Amino acid sequence: MKPPPGDATAEAEQMRTGRPRVTSRTELERIGFELFATRGFDNTTVDEIAAAAGIGRRTFFRYFSSKNDLVWGDFEGHLRRLRELLAATAADTPVVDALRDAVVTFNHFDPVEVPWHRQRMQLILRVPTLQADATLRYASWRATIADFVAARTGLPPTDMVPRLVGHTLLAAAVVAYEHWLSEPGTDLPYLLRRTIEQVGTGLGSLPAPTPPSPHGAPSG
């Protein structure tokens, strides 16, 4: 298949290397990760990733909006899956148990994918230039948790308690990931279960939410 108009660089690269052109986001991610591992994230350019993949710069941007975006992969698709896992939880399951089980399942990966996921998380947690992106994506992750807690408690998602749970659960997950990255051979699902259960001990002692008074002032 010939590159689309404007991808003359990709065509020349393909003729020089004989490498088939990339045709999926997943393969382009893998090529990007290979370059990040050998050259470093900051020292790798979009043009270099595109050339290694046998595609042009314009084609790269059809897959990802930026080099940072490549690191995160299909983040919105992953968030949808987390929402689906939470929505499938039985209504009588305690909130913390539902959150723990959903997050652990959400972060379970096929053994073949674990090395790639480890590299992805090393980049996300340890590369300073990715931290601005992380702040925005983490806000979406926390909002997903807060929405679930709000639905289960009858509180608005902007109430302090759902927001607190979102922030706290994210902190627990990040701590589990940091330990997993620093201690090769540890089991990620086990670490996530441990940190969330520890958090659950504290959240379980929270008083039942008090509904606001008709005039918006706290009752009691």
TIKE-512172 format. One record per residue (C-alpha): residue in three letters; x, y, z. Coordinates in steps of 0.001 Angstrom, whole numbers, padded with zeros to 6 digits, always signed. Example, Ala and Ser with C-alpha at 12.3 -4.5 7.8 and 13.67 -1.06 7.14 Angstrom:
# residues 2
Ala+012300-004500+007800Ser+013670-001060+007140
END
This chain:
# residues 220
Met+000000+000000+000000Lys+001430+003379-000973Pro+001655+006112+001642Pro-001003+008820+001288Pro-000064+012110-000394Gly+002406+014080+001693Asp+004124+010998+003118Ala+007057+010940+000700Thr+009474+010676+003623Ala+007761+007520+004807Glu+007857+006038+001324Ala+011589+006710+001053Glu+012205+005221+004502Gln+010198+002136+003638Met+012150+001638+000422Arg+015438+002053+002295Thr+014688-000265+005216Gly+012163-002632+003701Arg+010201-002457+006967Pro+006419-002812+006567Arg+004460+000294+007454Val+002702+000329+010807Thr-001058-000097+010553Ser-002202+000024+014185Arg-001920+002183+017293Thr-000575-000776+019267Glu+002334-001374+016914Leu+003171+002313+016800Glu+003191+002368+020603Arg+005620-000542+020698Ile+007981+001141+018253Gly+007818+004336+020289Phe+008597+002439+023497Glu+011571+000726+021837Leu+013004+004119+020909Phe+012286+005589+024346Ala+014174+002663+025936Thr+017279+003201+023813Arg+017292+006999+023380Gly+015214+008296+026258Phe+011791+009898+026033Asp+012980+013496+025785Asn+015592+012656+023138Thr+013145+010868+020837Thr+011172+012928+018326Val+007878+012281+016578Asp+009742+012284+013265Glu+012059+009522+014504Ile+009138+007395+015675Ala+007351+007891+012357Ala+010480+007022+010370Ala+011089+003872+012412Ala+007457+002868+011819Gly+007697+003471+008071Ile+005066+006206+008120Gly+005078+009977+007723Arg+004614+012639+010362Arg+001054+013371+009232Thr+000148+009696+009517Phe+001567+009581+013063Phe-000840+012341+014070Arg-003770+010315+012764Tyr-002978+007803+015515Phe-001842+010115+018325Ser-002142+013831+018968Ser+001392+014022+020412Lys+004364+011989+021612Asn+002922+012231+025127Asp-000370+010814+023885Leu+001441+007731+022576Val+002700+006946+026071Trp-000818+006966+027516Gly-002279+004797+024739Asp-006064+004501+024563Phe-006634+006244+027879Glu-010277+007126+027193Gly-010977+003518+026226His-009402+002354+029484Leu-011550+004770+031474Arg-014662+003425+029765Arg-013662-000073+030847Leu-013213+001101+034446Arg-016695+002649+034368Glu-018095-000609+033004Leu-016434-002626+035776Leu-017849-000304+038421Ala-021312-000309+036839Ala-021341-004125+036827Thr-020821-004284+040598Ala-023740-005698+042557Ala-025774-002992+044267Asp-025300-004567+047710Thr-021492-004637+047469Pro-019895-002207+049939Val-018477+000827+048138Val-014854+000239+049115Asp-015053-003442+048117Ala-016545-002480+044771Leu-013794+000062+044151Arg-011044-002350+045178Asp-012287-005180+042969Ala-012821-002918+039965Val-009412-001256+040217Val-007597-004565+040710Thr-009381-006137+037729Phe-008794-002999+035668Asn-005051-003253+036308His-004707-006964+035565Phe-002636-007613+032434Asp-001713-010644+030394Pro+001873-011692+031285Val+002959-010890+027723Glu+001810-007293+028179Val+003365-006738+031613Pro+006830-005590+030360Trp+005197-003014+028072His+002917-001814+030845Arg+005872-001554+033211Gln+007713+000636+030714Arg+004592+002765+030191Met+004222+003383+033919Gln+007922+004110+034352Leu+007532+006865+031792Ile+004303+008210+033280Leu+005564+008273+036863Arg+009208+009195+036330Val+009540+011487+033300Pro+009059+015132+034379Thr+007883+016279+030941Leu+004895+013915+031207Gln+003654+015282+034516Ala+001392+017972+033030Asp-000402+015290+031011Ala-000593+013098+034107Thr-002359+015852+036046Leu-005120+016099+033434Arg-005551+012330+033010Tyr-005562+011694+036732Ala-008346+014251+037100Ser-010469+012176+034703Trp-009630+008987+036622Arg-010583+010583+039938Ala-013827+011885+038433Thr-014740+008342+037364Ile-014311+007151+040939Ala-016150+010159+042374Asp-019094+009622+040014Phe-019434+006020+041195Val-019230+006965+044877Ala-021746+009746+044343Ala-024203+007367+042686Arg-023867+004897+045571Thr-024201+007480+048347Gly-026753+009822+046812Leu-024312+012716+047026Pro-023408+014997+044120Pro-020018+014179+042501Thr-018762+017592+043623Asp-019430+016820+047296Met-016375+016499+049500Val-016762+012761+050210Pro-016803+011450+046594Arg-013920+013774+045735Leu-011994+012607+048806Val-012432+008972+047779Gly-011269+009761+044239His-008086+011454+045461Thr-007400+008815+048105Leu-007901+005868+045789Leu-005627+007412+043171Ala-002927+007891+045819Ala-003273+004237+046837Ala-002946+003090+043232Val+000092+005291+042574Val+001845+003994+045713Ala+001186+000411+044585Tyr+002605+001179+041138Glu+005678+002918+042545His+006432-000097+044740Trp+005858-002454+041795Leu+008323-000503+039654Ser+010982-000329+042363Glu+010650-003983+043433Pro+010849-006304+040382Gly+009030-009564+040901Thr+006253-008131+043057Asp+002655-008791+042065Leu+000777-005661+040970Pro-002788-006892+041700Tyr-001686-007941+045190Leu-000099-004554+045849Leu-003189-002706+044628Arg-005432-004855+046800Arg-003221-004173+049826Thr-003071-000406+049424Ile-006792-000062+048700Glu-007740-002271+051636Gln-005534-000148+053874Val-007282+002963+052591Gly-010607+001202+053042Thr-009906+000810+056742Gly-009838+004568+057056Leu-012722+005257+054681Gly-014848+002671+056459Ser-014767+004830+059573Leu-016207+007874+057824Pro-019613+008918+059193Ala-022630+008409+056982Pro-023108+011402+054662Thr-025476+014008+056044Pro-027877+015392+053449Pro-027845+019192+053135Ser-030677+021231+054583Pro-033236+022717+052192His-031369+026043+052321Gly-027979+024519+051521Ala-026553+024833+055049Pro-025366+021673+056846Ser-028024+020174+059053Gly-027557+019060+062639
END
